[in-house]
Amino acid sequence: MMGLQTAAQAMVAATARLRAAGVDDPARDARLLLAHAARIEASRVTLIAPEELQPEIAERYDQLVSLRAIRVPVSHLLGEREFYGRRFRVSSDVLDPRPETETLIEAALSEPFDHVLDLGVGSGCILVTLLAERTSASGLGVDLSEAACLQASANAVLHKVQGRAEIAQSNWFEDIEGQFDLIVSNPPYICVSEMEDLSPEVREHEPRMALTDEGDGLGAYRQIAASAPDYLLPGGRILVEIGPTQANLVSALFDAAGLADIRVIPDLDGRDRVVGAKMPG
């Protein structure tokens, strides 16, 4: 019978398996999954490297690496993802929070707001972050997916903003009443013909309705632009995340809807990422 592997040996073997499976950053993923299997912080993996892995940890690690090798996202295996300095619970029911969405957060926080509406709330990462950062504000997050609403509610509780966050099921503005001084959204913006080009992690493990409108990628923006003026207070703002080629098209939709002060905000990589506008008044 083989002796027990050390943590370091197990990580080397896992890295090789993940590399062979075409995983982007196999060493990083092998490390994160070992930390999860051993139930320690990732920063402490180096400390256990020379130690032999106990059989139950080794078995748990092997299962995690096997799932990662078939391209299940690390965040789903860990059950969480970091966003704007906080950890959010995630699953295959919601879009993974992405660092580029922090561009929308920065833009939202650059001016005051009291009452925010998040269309397509998903994991809740946008709404919950905005309420956690702006403790005087309240907000409503809506999503067509019941599972996403449950996930967003759990994250609101996790970050102690549940008293100021209402989560409801709605198809865009369908079941929404009232007016807001800030509307935010990260809608599905991938053109259906581009879905095949996505990584297996995204294409096979994230909710399709959060990725594409099954059309040209602008369907959500058409609905949002058409209805937003009815739900924005005078001087209220709207901020939407976009795909990097959609700035002009989304700006034109906002302009046609009578919104003013339209601007395009790039992400840290210099790609167009957010379109913002204001309700005249």
Secondary structure, DSSP 8 states (H G I E B T S, - for coil): -----BHHHHHHHHHHHHHHTT-SSHHHHHHHHHHHHHTS-GGGHHHHTTSB--HHHHHHHHHHHHHHHTT--HHHHHTEEEETTEEEE--TTS----GGGHHHHHHHHTS--SEEEEES-TTSHHHHHHHHHSTT-EEEEEES-HHHHHHHHHHHHHTT-TTTEEEEE-STTTT--S-EEEEEE----B-GGGGGGS-HHHHHHS-HHHHB-SSSS-HHHHHHHHHHHHHEEEEEEEEEE--TT-HHHHHHHHHHTT-EEEEEEE-TTS-EEEEEEE---
